[in-house]
Amino acid sequence: MYNKYQTLWIGALALVIVPILLQLLGLTMSSSTDVVIYAIAAMGLNLLVGYTGLTSFGHGAWFGVGAYAAALSQKYWFPGQIVAPMLFTIAFIAVSAAIVGFLILRRRGVYFSLLTLALSALTFAIAFRWTDFTGGESGLGNVVRPVVAGIDLDQSIPFLVFVSVIALIVLYVLQRVIRSPFGHTIVAIRENEQRARFQGYSTIVYKLIMFIVSASVTGLAGALLAFHHRFASAEPTSVAFSGELLAMVVIGGMRSFLGPALGALFYILFRECLSIWTENWLLWFGLAFVGFILFSPTGLVGIWQLIKNRLRPPAEVGA
């Protein structure tokens, strides 16, 4: 039973320890909330990159659209609410991802990646230029965090607890998905799609479902960010942010379940600490990203194994 829920216990422990650690480093509670939100987004992207083998260069589009969906739905349909806008965001992103996925999943490899890149660029252009609806360059403000069950989410600590509970639920759901027969089939498709197709699996349907789940999780994170900053803007839909999100997954470890969450923590620490010294912190983050690709393709979670193999090389086995 311990092994079955080991990932959940580690995740729950991290949700308690990380805010304390960041406070000791002099960072605010807001940074802790950012870590949890970006961890959810990165784990959503990892479903596509790490488990399905589809590299998306435009997943930030779902993050940004999720933020706008939450802000706009609260403004026009659910004033003063937070749960209903989040549920609406998940449903809206799922439907949108189903339509987009149906179109772009017909292409594989670099063509799929380029189509996701185009999606991000198109989304950013619409969000940035449709001033009357999205606020354009100024963004969409006046997003409120209401009182839920007697708890004032406008305070930083209650909202962090609220986001952490959602993160734990997402962690549980994603673990069930990955460990299910569906998840095993997805990994089989990643390893050899042609063989999976020959065995009778409709690979395009499996990939479409995973694309929808991945986009919905990332969109949910975007909605949480809108409530966190009480603001939705076009920036998360940009190609640059999509690159940062992908970097979190790769740096953390894209073949690891909790690796992307570790990558999100690395990203926030890098941003908050290095931005004090230089405005060009993204340059150094990019260099760190390149370094991980060259020297530790398995990310932060694989560093210990690399050190262990250097200190105690595994025994060579004859062919």
Secondary structure, 3 states (H helix, E strand, C coil): CCCCCHHHHHHHHHHHHHHHHHHHCCCCHHHHHHHHHHHHHHHHHHHHHHHCCCCCCCCHHHHHHHHHHHHHHHHHCCCCCCHHHHHHHHHHHHHHHHHHHHHHCCCCCHHHHHHHHHHHHHHHHHHHHCHHHHCHHHCECCCCCCEECCEECCCHHHHHHHHHHHHHHHHHHHHHHHHCHHHHHHHHHHHCHHHHHHCCCCHHHHHHHHHHHHHHHHHHHHHHHHHHHCCECCHHHCHHHHHHHHHHHHHHCCCCCCHHHHHHHHHHHHHHHHCCCCCCHHHHHHHHHHHHHHHCCCCHHHHHHHHHHHHCCCCCCCC
